[in-house]
Amino acid sequence: MELYSPSTIKEIRDRHNFKLSKSLGQNFITDRNVLEQIIEGADIGPEDLVIEIGPGIGVLTAEAAERAARVVAVEIDEKLIPILKETLGGFDNVRILNRDILKTDLKEIIREEAEGGTFTGDVRIIGNLPYYITTPIIMKLLEEAVPAASITIMMQKEVADRIRSGPGTKSYGAISVGVQYYCDVNKVASVPRDVFIPQPKVDSTVLNLVPLKEKRIQAADEKVFFSCVKAAFAQRRKTLLNSLSSAGGMEKDTVRRILENAGIDPGRRAETLTMEEFGRLADEVVNEKAERDI
Ligand code: SAM
C-alpha cells in the first residue's frame, strides 16, 4: 500500500494513536502527482543531500531517499518520530532529526554530512511547509545563506503569489523584494486544497527558489536595505515620504532629500519601486548617515 493513500495515513494514525496537530500545520499529501511535482521540481541527483523540512509520516522523504545520496528530515513533532522510523525503516540513507527547523543550524548539519562523506553533490531543500511559519522558514534559509542549489517548497497560494509578484501589483511587498533579492523564483505547480488530509482552508503552490550566485543588486549595507524595504511597505497606502518618515524614524526633510538624491519621486508608493530603486534608496540612506557621522 502506498504511504500517501488516505487509508494508509488513517491506518498509521490509528495504530500509533497519533492525533494530527492543527497548530503544527499538519496537512498531509495524499496525491501521487503532487509528490512527483515537488520531487521533479527539486531536480535531485544521485550524489545530492536533501534536507526536508517537516516530513510528517515520510511520504516525500521516501521519494527523495529513492533518488538522493542522503536525506536529512527535520521534524518538530516527537510523536511522528516512531512513525517515521517505521515508514522509512527500509532506507539506510535517511537521518531523522526531532528538531524545530527555526532553531536548527542547517549549515552545521551540512558540514557534518559532508565530513561524514554521505554526499558529494549539491544540497537540495524540500518541504510541504507548515503554513503558520512559511515566511520565517524561507527568510531563515536565505538570510543565513544556507548553501542550497535549490529550495523546492509548497506553501499557501497567497504567500507564493506575494513572493512571485513584481512592482505595480497589489501583492508586491516586502517578502517579494526579500526573496527576489536572493533568488530566482519559479512556479512548479498549483495544488488544490482537496489533496490533503485534513483539508486546509486554502489552496497551495509549489515554488522552486534558486539562490543567485551573483546578487541582482549590491546594496552598500544589506541591513539598511531590508530596513528601508520594511519601512516603505509598513504603510503601503502612504507615499514614500510619509511611510519612510513615520516607520523609518527620519525627519521629512531628510527623507525628501534622500529620495531626491536617489532619483525617486517622494510622492510614489513602495509598491511601485523596483529592486534597483530600493537599492538606490538604501545606498542614499547609508550616505546620509555617513555624512552625519563626519
Ligand atoms: N511532509 C508531509 C506531507 O507533505 O505529507 C507533512 C507536511 S505538513 C504540511 C508540515 C510538517 O511540518 C508536519 O509534519 C509538522 O509536524 C512539521 N512542522 C511544523 N512545525 C515545524 C517546525 N518548526 N520544525 C520542523 N517541522 C515542523
py3Dmol code that shows the C-alpha trace and the ligand (Angstrom):
import py3Dmol

protein = """\
ATOM      1  CA  MET A   1       0.000   0.000   0.000  1.00  0.00           C
ATOM      2  CA  GLU A   2       1.243   3.497  -0.839  1.00  0.00           C
ATOM      3  CA  LEU A   3       2.247   5.789   2.021  1.00  0.00           C
ATOM      4  CA  TYR A   4       0.314   8.732   0.583  1.00  0.00           C
ATOM      5  CA  SER A   5      -3.027   6.931   0.297  1.00  0.00           C
ATOM      6  CA  PRO A   6      -5.691   8.226   2.713  1.00  0.00           C
ATOM      7  CA  SER A   7      -6.341   4.685   4.007  1.00  0.00           C
ATOM      8  CA  THR A   8      -2.620   4.181   4.867  1.00  0.00           C
ATOM      9  CA  ILE A   9      -2.451   7.552   6.616  1.00  0.00           C
ATOM     10  CA  LYS A  10      -5.552   6.666   8.651  1.00  0.00           C
ATOM     11  CA  GLU A  11      -4.234   3.183   9.455  1.00  0.00           C
ATOM     12  CA  ILE A  12      -0.883   4.606  10.686  1.00  0.00           C
ATOM     13  CA  ARG A  13      -2.661   7.335  12.650  1.00  0.00           C
ATOM     14  CA  ASP A  14      -4.956   4.850  14.412  1.00  0.00           C
ATOM     15  CA  ARG A  15      -2.309   2.213  15.120  1.00  0.00           C
ATOM     16  CA  HIS A  16       0.050   4.800  16.658  1.00  0.00           C
ATOM     17  CA  ASN A  17      -2.792   6.650  18.348  1.00  0.00           C
ATOM     18  CA  PHE A  18      -1.497   9.784  16.631  1.00  0.00           C
ATOM     19  CA  LYS A  19      -3.593  12.935  16.534  1.00  0.00           C
ATOM     20  CA  LEU A  20      -2.919  15.371  13.701  1.00  0.00           C
ATOM     21  CA  SER A  21      -1.989  18.763  15.119  1.00  0.00           C
ATOM     22  CA  LYS A  22      -3.598  21.821  13.580  1.00  0.00           C
ATOM     23  CA  SER A  23      -1.236  24.137  15.435  1.00  0.00           C
ATOM     24  CA  LEU A  24       1.799  22.412  13.860  1.00  0.00           C
ATOM     25  CA  GLY A  25       0.288  22.846  10.391  1.00  0.00           C
ATOM     26  CA  GLN A  26      -0.092  19.117   9.772  1.00  0.00           C
ATOM     27  CA  ASN A  27      -1.799  18.679   6.406  1.00  0.00           C
ATOM     28  CA  PHE A  28      -0.503  15.520   4.760  1.00  0.00           C
ATOM     29  CA  ILE A  29      -0.249  14.976   0.998  1.00  0.00           C
ATOM     30  CA  THR A  30      -2.484  12.236  -0.425  1.00  0.00           C
ATOM     31  CA  ASP A  31      -1.734  12.623  -4.123  1.00  0.00           C
ATOM     32  CA  ARG A  32       0.989  10.918  -6.141  1.00  0.00           C
ATOM     33  CA  ASN A  33       1.110  13.731  -8.766  1.00  0.00           C
ATOM     34  CA  VAL A  34       1.845  16.375  -6.141  1.00  0.00           C
ATOM     35  CA  LEU A  35       4.680  14.290  -4.694  1.00  0.00           C
ATOM     36  CA  GLU A  36       6.129  13.875  -8.164  1.00  0.00           C
ATOM     37  CA  GLN A  37       5.819  17.582  -8.931  1.00  0.00           C
ATOM     38  CA  ILE A  38       7.797  18.518  -5.810  1.00  0.00           C
ATOM     39  CA  ILE A  39      10.426  15.838  -6.428  1.00  0.00           C
ATOM     40  CA  GLU A  40      10.779  16.690 -10.142  1.00  0.00           C
ATOM     41  CA  GLY A  41      10.917  20.417  -9.302  1.00  0.00           C
ATOM     42  CA  ALA A  42      13.757  19.773  -6.848  1.00  0.00           C
ATOM     43  CA  ASP A  43      15.877  18.140  -9.579  1.00  0.00           C
ATOM     44  CA  ILE A  44      17.557  15.743  -7.125  1.00  0.00           C
ATOM     45  CA  GLY A  45      20.710  13.999  -8.346  1.00  0.00           C
ATOM     46  CA  PRO A  46      22.134  10.674  -7.058  1.00  0.00           C
ATOM     47  CA  GLU A  47      25.035  12.424  -5.288  1.00  0.00           C
ATOM     48  CA  ASP A  48      22.880  15.078  -3.598  1.00  0.00           C
ATOM     49  CA  LEU A  49      21.976  15.748   0.025  1.00  0.00           C
ATOM     50  CA  VAL A  50      18.281  16.515   0.511  1.00  0.00           C
ATOM     51  CA  ILE A  51      17.147  18.374   3.605  1.00  0.00           C
ATOM     52  CA  GLU A  52      13.437  18.012   4.181  1.00  0.00           C
ATOM     53  CA  ILE A  53      11.505  20.411   6.397  1.00  0.00           C
ATOM     54  CA  GLY A  54       8.579  18.741   8.198  1.00  0.00           C
ATOM     55  CA  PRO A  55       8.477  15.150   6.869  1.00  0.00           C
ATOM     56  CA  GLY A  56       5.164  14.252   8.575  1.00  0.00           C
ATOM     57  CA  ILE A  57       4.798  10.487   8.056  1.00  0.00           C
ATOM     58  CA  GLY A  58       7.533  10.480   5.416  1.00  0.00           C
ATOM     59  CA  VAL A  59       5.795  10.475   2.019  1.00  0.00           C
ATOM     60  CA  LEU A  60       8.156  12.978   0.388  1.00  0.00           C
ATOM     61  CA  THR A  61      11.115  11.682   2.395  1.00  0.00           C
ATOM     62  CA  ALA A  62      10.731   8.201   0.898  1.00  0.00           C
ATOM     63  CA  GLU A  63      10.580   9.596  -2.653  1.00  0.00           C
ATOM     64  CA  ALA A  64      13.670  11.739  -2.010  1.00  0.00           C
ATOM     65  CA  ALA A  65      15.543   8.804  -0.443  1.00  0.00           C
ATOM     66  CA  GLU A  66      14.989   6.788  -3.659  1.00  0.00           C
ATOM     67  CA  ARG A  67      16.852   9.451  -5.657  1.00  0.00           C
ATOM     68  CA  ALA A  68      19.397  11.159  -3.370  1.00  0.00           C
ATOM     69  CA  ALA A  69      22.622  10.015  -1.732  1.00  0.00           C
ATOM     70  CA  ARG A  70      21.353  11.177   1.637  1.00  0.00           C
ATOM     71  CA  VAL A  71      18.224  12.707   3.192  1.00  0.00           C
ATOM     72  CA  VAL A  72      18.072  14.596   6.482  1.00  0.00           C
ATOM     73  CA  ALA A  73      14.473  15.119   7.629  1.00  0.00           C
ATOM     74  CA  VAL A  74      13.798  17.706  10.351  1.00  0.00           C
ATOM     75  CA  GLU A  75      10.503  17.143  12.196  1.00  0.00           C
ATOM     76  CA  ILE A  76       9.374  19.038  15.302  1.00  0.00           C
ATOM     77  CA  ASP A  77       6.650  16.640  16.442  1.00  0.00           C
ATOM     78  CA  GLU A  78       8.184  13.917  18.620  1.00  0.00           C
ATOM     79  CA  LYS A  79       5.075  11.766  18.158  1.00  0.00           C
ATOM     80  CA  LEU A  80       5.933  11.432  14.482  1.00  0.00           C
ATOM     81  CA  ILE A  81       9.454  10.103  15.127  1.00  0.00           C
ATOM     82  CA  PRO A  82       8.484   6.447  15.823  1.00  0.00           C
ATOM     83  CA  ILE A  83       6.175   6.601  12.797  1.00  0.00           C
ATOM     84  CA  LEU A  84       8.988   7.921  10.588  1.00  0.00           C
ATOM     85  CA  LYS A  85      11.335   5.215  11.893  1.00  0.00           C
ATOM     86  CA  GLU A  86       8.744   2.664  10.804  1.00  0.00           C
ATOM     87  CA  THR A  87       7.818   4.130   7.396  1.00  0.00           C
ATOM     88  CA  LEU A  88      11.435   4.891   6.442  1.00  0.00           C
ATOM     89  CA  GLY A  89      12.913   1.764   8.060  1.00  0.00           C
ATOM     90  CA  GLY A  90      13.775   0.318   4.653  1.00  0.00           C
ATOM     91  CA  PHE A  91      16.196   3.152   3.810  1.00  0.00           C
ATOM     92  CA  ASP A  92      19.757   3.317   5.115  1.00  0.00           C
ATOM     93  CA  ASN A  93      20.376   6.844   3.751  1.00  0.00           C
ATOM     94  CA  VAL A  94      17.834   8.743   5.868  1.00  0.00           C
ATOM     95  CA  ARG A  95      18.620  10.661   9.071  1.00  0.00           C
ATOM     96  CA  ILE A  96      15.637  11.823  11.119  1.00  0.00           C
ATOM     97  CA  LEU A  97      16.089  14.791  13.449  1.00  0.00           C
ATOM     98  CA  ASN A  98      13.484  15.693  16.052  1.00  0.00           C
ATOM     99  CA  ARG A  99      14.028  19.484  15.999  1.00  0.00           C
ATOM    100  CA  ASP A 100      12.396  22.800  15.340  1.00  0.00           C
ATOM    101  CA  ILE A 101      13.617  23.914  11.915  1.00  0.00           C
ATOM    102  CA  LEU A 102      13.739  27.537  13.096  1.00  0.00           C
ATOM    103  CA  LYS A 103      16.217  26.569  15.815  1.00  0.00           C
ATOM    104  CA  THR A 104      18.284  24.226  13.666  1.00  0.00           C
ATOM    105  CA  ASP A 105      21.710  25.155  12.342  1.00  0.00           C
ATOM    106  CA  LEU A 106      21.433  23.756   8.817  1.00  0.00           C
ATOM    107  CA  LYS A 107      24.956  24.832   7.858  1.00  0.00           C
ATOM    108  CA  GLU A 108      26.259  22.729  10.744  1.00  0.00           C
ATOM    109  CA  ILE A 109      24.223  19.717   9.561  1.00  0.00           C
ATOM    110  CA  ILE A 110      25.522  20.137   6.008  1.00  0.00           C
ATOM    111  CA  ARG A 111      29.088  20.337   7.352  1.00  0.00           C
ATOM    112  CA  GLU A 112      28.583  17.167   9.412  1.00  0.00           C
ATOM    113  CA  GLU A 113      27.168  15.281   6.429  1.00  0.00           C
ATOM    114  CA  ALA A 114      29.981  16.442   4.133  1.00  0.00           C
ATOM    115  CA  GLU A 115      32.610  15.454   6.718  1.00  0.00           C
ATOM    116  CA  GLY A 116      30.903  12.078   7.112  1.00  0.00           C
ATOM    117  CA  GLY A 117      31.161  11.629   3.332  1.00  0.00           C
ATOM    118  CA  THR A 118      27.446  10.928   2.923  1.00  0.00           C
ATOM    119  CA  PHE A 119      27.145  13.048  -0.220  1.00  0.00           C
ATOM    120  CA  THR A 120      29.352  14.676  -2.830  1.00  0.00           C
ATOM    121  CA  GLY A 121      26.782  16.597  -4.879  1.00  0.00           C
ATOM    122  CA  ASP A 122      24.522  19.564  -4.192  1.00  0.00           C
ATOM    123  CA  VAL A 123      22.280  20.400  -1.268  1.00  0.00           C
ATOM    124  CA  ARG A 124      18.563  20.481  -2.127  1.00  0.00           C
ATOM    125  CA  ILE A 125      15.956  21.680   0.350  1.00  0.00           C
ATOM    126  CA  ILE A 126      12.388  20.417   0.028  1.00  0.00           C
ATOM    127  CA  GLY A 127       9.212  20.533   2.080  1.00  0.00           C
ATOM    128  CA  ASN A 128       5.487  20.832   2.297  1.00  0.00           C
ATOM    129  CA  LEU A 129       5.827  23.700   4.744  1.00  0.00           C
ATOM    130  CA  PRO A 130       3.689  24.212   7.822  1.00  0.00           C
ATOM    131  CA  TYR A 131       1.690  27.300   6.798  1.00  0.00           C
ATOM    132  CA  TYR A 132       1.996  29.060  10.151  1.00  0.00           C
ATOM    133  CA  ILE A 133       5.752  29.662   9.747  1.00  0.00           C
ATOM    134  CA  THR A 134       6.296  29.695   5.973  1.00  0.00           C
ATOM    135  CA  THR A 135       7.807  33.191   5.816  1.00  0.00           C
ATOM    136  CA  PRO A 136      10.171  32.815   8.819  1.00  0.00           C
ATOM    137  CA  ILE A 137      11.434  29.499   7.396  1.00  0.00           C
ATOM    138  CA  ILE A 138      12.126  30.971   3.950  1.00  0.00           C
ATOM    139  CA  MET A 139      13.786  34.093   5.350  1.00  0.00           C
ATOM    140  CA  LYS A 140      15.934  31.994   7.701  1.00  0.00           C
ATOM    141  CA  LEU A 141      17.192  29.857   4.799  1.00  0.00           C
ATOM    142  CA  LEU A 142      18.000  32.936   2.723  1.00  0.00           C
ATOM    143  CA  GLU A 143      19.403  35.256   5.395  1.00  0.00           C
ATOM    144  CA  GLU A 144      21.630  32.540   6.814  1.00  0.00           C
ATOM    145  CA  ALA A 145      22.835  31.783   3.276  1.00  0.00           C
ATOM    146  CA  VAL A 146      22.314  28.038   3.646  1.00  0.00           C
ATOM    147  CA  PRO A 147      24.346  26.725   0.683  1.00  0.00           C
ATOM    148  CA  ALA A 148      21.491  25.100  -1.254  1.00  0.00           C
ATOM    149  CA  ALA A 149      21.345  24.675  -5.034  1.00  0.00           C
ATOM    150  CA  SER A 150      17.538  24.801  -4.841  1.00  0.00           C
ATOM    151  CA  ILE A 151      14.697  25.192  -2.365  1.00  0.00           C
ATOM    152  CA  THR A 152      11.507  23.490  -3.553  1.00  0.00           C
ATOM    153  CA  ILE A 153       8.641  24.106  -1.195  1.00  0.00           C
ATOM    154  CA  MET A 154       4.884  24.018  -1.041  1.00  0.00           C
ATOM    155  CA  MET A 155       3.078  26.889   0.671  1.00  0.00           C
ATOM    156  CA  GLN A 156      -0.236  28.709   0.796  1.00  0.00           C
ATOM    157  CA  LYS A 157      -1.064  30.039  -2.683  1.00  0.00           C
ATOM    158  CA  GLU A 158      -1.403  33.639  -1.484  1.00  0.00           C
ATOM    159  CA  VAL A 159       2.075  33.619   0.075  1.00  0.00           C
ATOM    160  CA  ALA A 160       3.544  32.182  -3.140  1.00  0.00           C
ATOM    161  CA  ASP A 161       1.737  34.886  -5.148  1.00  0.00           C
ATOM    162  CA  ARG A 162       3.296  37.566  -2.941  1.00  0.00           C
ATOM    163  CA  ILE A 163       6.762  36.049  -3.276  1.00  0.00           C
ATOM    164  CA  ARG A 164       6.472  35.972  -7.094  1.00  0.00           C
ATOM    165  CA  SER A 165       4.992  39.463  -7.541  1.00  0.00           C
ATOM    166  CA  GLY A 166       6.688  42.373  -9.236  1.00  0.00           C
ATOM    167  CA  PRO A 167       6.314  46.151  -8.848  1.00  0.00           C
ATOM    168  CA  GLY A 168       2.981  47.735  -9.657  1.00  0.00           C
ATOM    169  CA  THR A 169       0.875  44.815  -8.370  1.00  0.00           C
ATOM    170  CA  LYS A 170      -1.213  44.594  -5.204  1.00  0.00           C
ATOM    171  CA  SER A 171       0.568  41.503  -3.933  1.00  0.00           C
ATOM    172  CA  TYR A 172       4.067  43.040  -4.309  1.00  0.00           C
ATOM    173  CA  GLY A 173       5.514  43.595  -0.845  1.00  0.00           C
ATOM    174  CA  ALA A 174       8.494  43.234   1.469  1.00  0.00           C
ATOM    175  CA  ILE A 175       8.501  39.430   1.041  1.00  0.00           C
ATOM    176  CA  SER A 176       8.655  39.756  -2.789  1.00  0.00           C
ATOM    177  CA  VAL A 177      11.689  42.040  -2.591  1.00  0.00           C
ATOM    178  CA  GLY A 178      13.208  39.947   0.212  1.00  0.00           C
ATOM    179  CA  VAL A 179      13.057  36.621  -1.635  1.00  0.00           C
ATOM    180  CA  GLN A 180      13.843  38.009  -5.102  1.00  0.00           C
ATOM    181  CA  TYR A 181      16.898  39.769  -3.671  1.00  0.00           C
ATOM    182  CA  TYR A 182      18.399  36.326  -3.006  1.00  0.00           C
ATOM    183  CA  CYS A 183      16.744  34.022  -5.547  1.00  0.00           C
ATOM    184  CA  ASP A 184      15.240  33.309  -8.914  1.00  0.00           C
ATOM    185  CA  VAL A 185      11.657  32.262  -8.242  1.00  0.00           C
ATOM    186  CA  ASN A 186       9.932  29.639 -10.419  1.00  0.00           C
ATOM    187  CA  LYS A 187       6.425  28.273 -10.036  1.00  0.00           C
ATOM    188  CA  VAL A 188       6.342  24.473 -10.179  1.00  0.00           C
ATOM    189  CA  ALA A 189       2.669  23.640  -9.582  1.00  0.00           C
ATOM    190  CA  SER A 190      -0.728  24.766  -8.338  1.00  0.00           C
ATOM    191  CA  VAL A 191      -2.161  22.373  -5.780  1.00  0.00           C
ATOM    192  CA  PRO A 192      -5.847  22.318  -4.798  1.00  0.00           C
ATOM    193  CA  ARG A 193      -6.817  22.019  -1.126  1.00  0.00           C
ATOM    194  CA  ASP A 194      -8.596  18.667  -1.595  1.00  0.00           C
ATOM    195  CA  VAL A 195      -5.387  16.604  -1.894  1.00  0.00           C
ATOM    196  CA  PHE A 196      -4.506  16.931   1.800  1.00  0.00           C
ATOM    197  CA  ILE A 197      -5.602  15.199   4.995  1.00  0.00           C
ATOM    198  CA  PRO A 198      -7.044  17.117   6.764  1.00  0.00           C
ATOM    199  CA  GLN A 199      -8.172  19.540   4.070  1.00  0.00           C
ATOM    200  CA  PRO A 200      -6.855  23.084   4.723  1.00  0.00           C
ATOM    201  CA  LYS A 201      -8.959  26.188   4.036  1.00  0.00           C
ATOM    202  CA  VAL A 202      -6.564  27.404   1.326  1.00  0.00           C
ATOM    203  CA  ASP A 203      -5.026  26.210  -1.939  1.00  0.00           C
ATOM    204  CA  SER A 204      -1.289  25.743  -2.319  1.00  0.00           C
ATOM    205  CA  THR A 205       1.529  26.451  -4.745  1.00  0.00           C
ATOM    206  CA  VAL A 206       4.885  24.735  -5.129  1.00  0.00           C
ATOM    207  CA  LEU A 207       7.742  27.179  -5.747  1.00  0.00           C
ATOM    208  CA  ASN A 208      11.305  26.460  -6.726  1.00  0.00           C
ATOM    209  CA  LEU A 209      13.738  29.064  -5.361  1.00  0.00           C
ATOM    210  CA  VAL A 210      17.209  29.061  -6.869  1.00  0.00           C
ATOM    211  CA  PRO A 211      19.689  31.126  -4.838  1.00  0.00           C
ATOM    212  CA  LEU A 212      21.534  33.568  -7.103  1.00  0.00           C
ATOM    213  CA  LYS A 213      25.288  33.134  -7.446  1.00  0.00           C
ATOM    214  CA  GLU A 214      25.561  36.862  -8.047  1.00  0.00           C
ATOM    215  CA  LYS A 215      23.038  39.144  -6.400  1.00  0.00           C
ATOM    216  CA  ARG A 216      20.739  41.185  -8.636  1.00  0.00           C
ATOM    217  CA  ILE A 217      21.893  44.346  -6.878  1.00  0.00           C
ATOM    218  CA  GLN A 218      24.722  45.018  -4.477  1.00  0.00           C
ATOM    219  CA  ALA A 219      23.377  47.057  -1.573  1.00  0.00           C
ATOM    220  CA  ALA A 220      26.081  49.012   0.285  1.00  0.00           C
ATOM    221  CA  ASP A 221      24.566  47.739   3.552  1.00  0.00           C
ATOM    222  CA  GLU A 222      22.087  44.825   3.410  1.00  0.00           C
ATOM    223  CA  LYS A 223      20.693  45.599   6.846  1.00  0.00           C
ATOM    224  CA  VAL A 224      19.837  49.157   5.789  1.00  0.00           C
ATOM    225  CA  PHE A 225      18.395  47.826   2.505  1.00  0.00           C
ATOM    226  CA  PHE A 226      15.981  45.473   4.312  1.00  0.00           C
ATOM    227  CA  SER A 227      15.062  48.134   6.895  1.00  0.00           C
ATOM    228  CA  CYS A 228      14.178  50.521   4.048  1.00  0.00           C
ATOM    229  CA  VAL A 229      12.044  47.877   2.308  1.00  0.00           C
ATOM    230  CA  LYS A 230      10.245  47.074   5.554  1.00  0.00           C
ATOM    231  CA  ALA A 231       9.666  50.742   6.442  1.00  0.00           C
ATOM    232  CA  ALA A 232       8.475  51.601   2.921  1.00  0.00           C
ATOM    233  CA  PHE A 233       5.883  48.793   2.929  1.00  0.00           C
ATOM    234  CA  ALA A 234       4.857  49.238   6.593  1.00  0.00           C
ATOM    235  CA  GLN A 235       2.080  51.594   5.490  1.00  0.00           C
ATOM    236  CA  ARG A 236       1.824  50.702   1.849  1.00  0.00           C
ATOM    237  CA  ARG A 237      -1.001  53.132   1.018  1.00  0.00           C
ATOM    238  CA  LYS A 238       1.088  56.119   2.129  1.00  0.00           C
ATOM    239  CA  THR A 239       3.594  57.941  -0.057  1.00  0.00           C
ATOM    240  CA  LEU A 240       7.243  57.031   0.434  1.00  0.00           C
ATOM    241  CA  LEU A 241       7.813  60.429   2.027  1.00  0.00           C
ATOM    242  CA  ASN A 242       5.244  59.638   4.720  1.00  0.00           C
ATOM    243  CA  SER A 243       5.893  55.936   5.222  1.00  0.00           C
ATOM    244  CA  LEU A 244       9.672  56.367   5.465  1.00  0.00           C
ATOM    245  CA  SER A 245       9.438  59.312   7.845  1.00  0.00           C
ATOM    246  CA  SER A 246       6.973  57.594  10.210  1.00  0.00           C
ATOM    247  CA  ALA A 247       8.190  53.945  10.067  1.00  0.00           C
ATOM    248  CA  GLY A 248      11.815  54.846   9.309  1.00  0.00           C
ATOM    249  CA  GLY A 249      12.099  57.402  12.108  1.00  0.00           C
ATOM    250  CA  MET A 250      13.614  60.174   9.956  1.00  0.00           C
ATOM    251  CA  GLU A 251      12.722  63.856   9.528  1.00  0.00           C
ATOM    252  CA  LYS A 252      10.576  64.579   6.472  1.00  0.00           C
ATOM    253  CA  ASP A 253      13.132  66.970   5.013  1.00  0.00           C
ATOM    254  CA  THR A 254      15.844  64.349   5.325  1.00  0.00           C
ATOM    255  CA  VAL A 255      13.643  61.689   3.695  1.00  0.00           C
ATOM    256  CA  ARG A 256      12.804  64.094   0.849  1.00  0.00           C
ATOM    257  CA  ARG A 257      16.498  64.808   0.249  1.00  0.00           C
ATOM    258  CA  ILE A 258      17.374  61.092   0.343  1.00  0.00           C
ATOM    259  CA  LEU A 259      14.612  60.216  -2.127  1.00  0.00           C
ATOM    260  CA  GLU A 260      15.556  63.060  -4.453  1.00  0.00           C
ATOM    261  CA  ASN A 261      19.241  62.069  -4.351  1.00  0.00           C
ATOM    262  CA  ALA A 262      18.154  58.527  -5.239  1.00  0.00           C
ATOM    263  CA  GLY A 263      16.139  59.893  -8.188  1.00  0.00           C
ATOM    264  CA  ILE A 264      12.823  58.726  -6.704  1.00  0.00           C
ATOM    265  CA  ASP A 265       9.729  60.946  -6.569  1.00  0.00           C
ATOM    266  CA  PRO A 266       8.771  61.281  -2.839  1.00  0.00           C
ATOM    267  CA  GLY A 267       5.087  61.063  -3.849  1.00  0.00           C
ATOM    268  CA  ARG A 268       5.437  57.487  -5.094  1.00  0.00           C
ATOM    269  CA  ARG A 269       4.342  54.421  -3.093  1.00  0.00           C
ATOM    270  CA  ALA A 270       6.506  51.453  -2.089  1.00  0.00           C
ATOM    271  CA  GLU A 271       4.616  49.071  -4.377  1.00  0.00           C
ATOM    272  CA  THR A 272       5.890  50.956  -7.465  1.00  0.00           C
ATOM    273  CA  LEU A 273       9.592  50.649  -6.632  1.00  0.00           C
ATOM    274  CA  THR A 274      11.846  48.170  -8.404  1.00  0.00           C
ATOM    275  CA  MET A 275      14.593  46.251  -6.621  1.00  0.00           C
ATOM    276  CA  GLU A 276      17.173  48.640  -8.142  1.00  0.00           C
ATOM    277  CA  GLU A 277      15.287  51.678  -6.824  1.00  0.00           C
ATOM    278  CA  PHE A 278      15.143  50.170  -3.321  1.00  0.00           C
ATOM    279  CA  GLY A 279      18.890  49.627  -3.674  1.00  0.00           C
ATOM    280  CA  ARG A 280      19.492  53.295  -4.615  1.00  0.00           C
ATOM    281  CA  LEU A 281      17.247  54.445  -1.763  1.00  0.00           C
ATOM    282  CA  ALA A 282      19.136  52.301   0.780  1.00  0.00           C
ATOM    283  CA  ASP A 283      22.512  53.478  -0.518  1.00  0.00           C
ATOM    284  CA  GLU A 284      21.422  57.115  -0.122  1.00  0.00           C
ATOM    285  CA  VAL A 285      20.344  56.366   3.485  1.00  0.00           C
ATOM    286  CA  VAL A 286      23.840  54.946   4.081  1.00  0.00           C
ATOM    287  CA  ASN A 287      25.414  58.101   2.514  1.00  0.00           C
ATOM    288  CA  GLU A 288      23.224  60.363   4.631  1.00  0.00           C
ATOM    289  CA  LYS A 289      24.267  58.526   7.806  1.00  0.00           C
ATOM    290  CA  ALA A 290      27.920  58.665   6.842  1.00  0.00           C
ATOM    291  CA  GLU A 291      27.707  62.428   6.206  1.00  0.00           C
ATOM    292  CA  ARG A 292      26.023  62.973   9.550  1.00  0.00           C
ATOM    293  CA  ASP A 293      28.700  60.985  11.367  1.00  0.00           C
ATOM    294  CA  ILE A 294      31.509  63.061   9.850  1.00  0.00           C
TER     295      ILE A 294
END
"""
ligand_1 = """\
27
SAM
N 5.752 16.328 4.502
C 4.481 15.842 4.982
C 3.489 15.761 3.843
O 3.697 16.525 2.889
O 2.554 14.989 3.897
C 3.926 16.744 6.107
C 3.732 18.202 5.749
S 2.850 19.133 6.969
C 2.159 20.431 5.954
C 4.092 20.050 7.861
C 5.014 19.235 8.743
O 5.933 20.129 9.382
C 4.317 18.478 9.870
O 4.816 17.180 9.934
C 4.686 19.277 11.132
O 4.712 18.497 12.313
C 6.063 19.797 10.757
N 6.477 21.016 11.458
C 5.687 22.018 11.939
N 6.439 22.984 12.506
C 7.740 22.593 12.384
C 8.983 23.154 12.797
N 9.035 24.329 13.445
N 10.123 22.467 12.548
C 10.082 21.277 11.905
N 8.932 20.688 11.483
C 7.778 21.335 11.716
"""
view = py3Dmol.view(width=600, height=400)
view.addModel(protein, "pdb")
view.setStyle({"model": 0}, {"cartoon": {"style": "trace"}})
view.addModel(ligand_1, "xyz")
view.setStyle({"model": 1}, {"stick": {}})
view.zoomTo()
view.show()
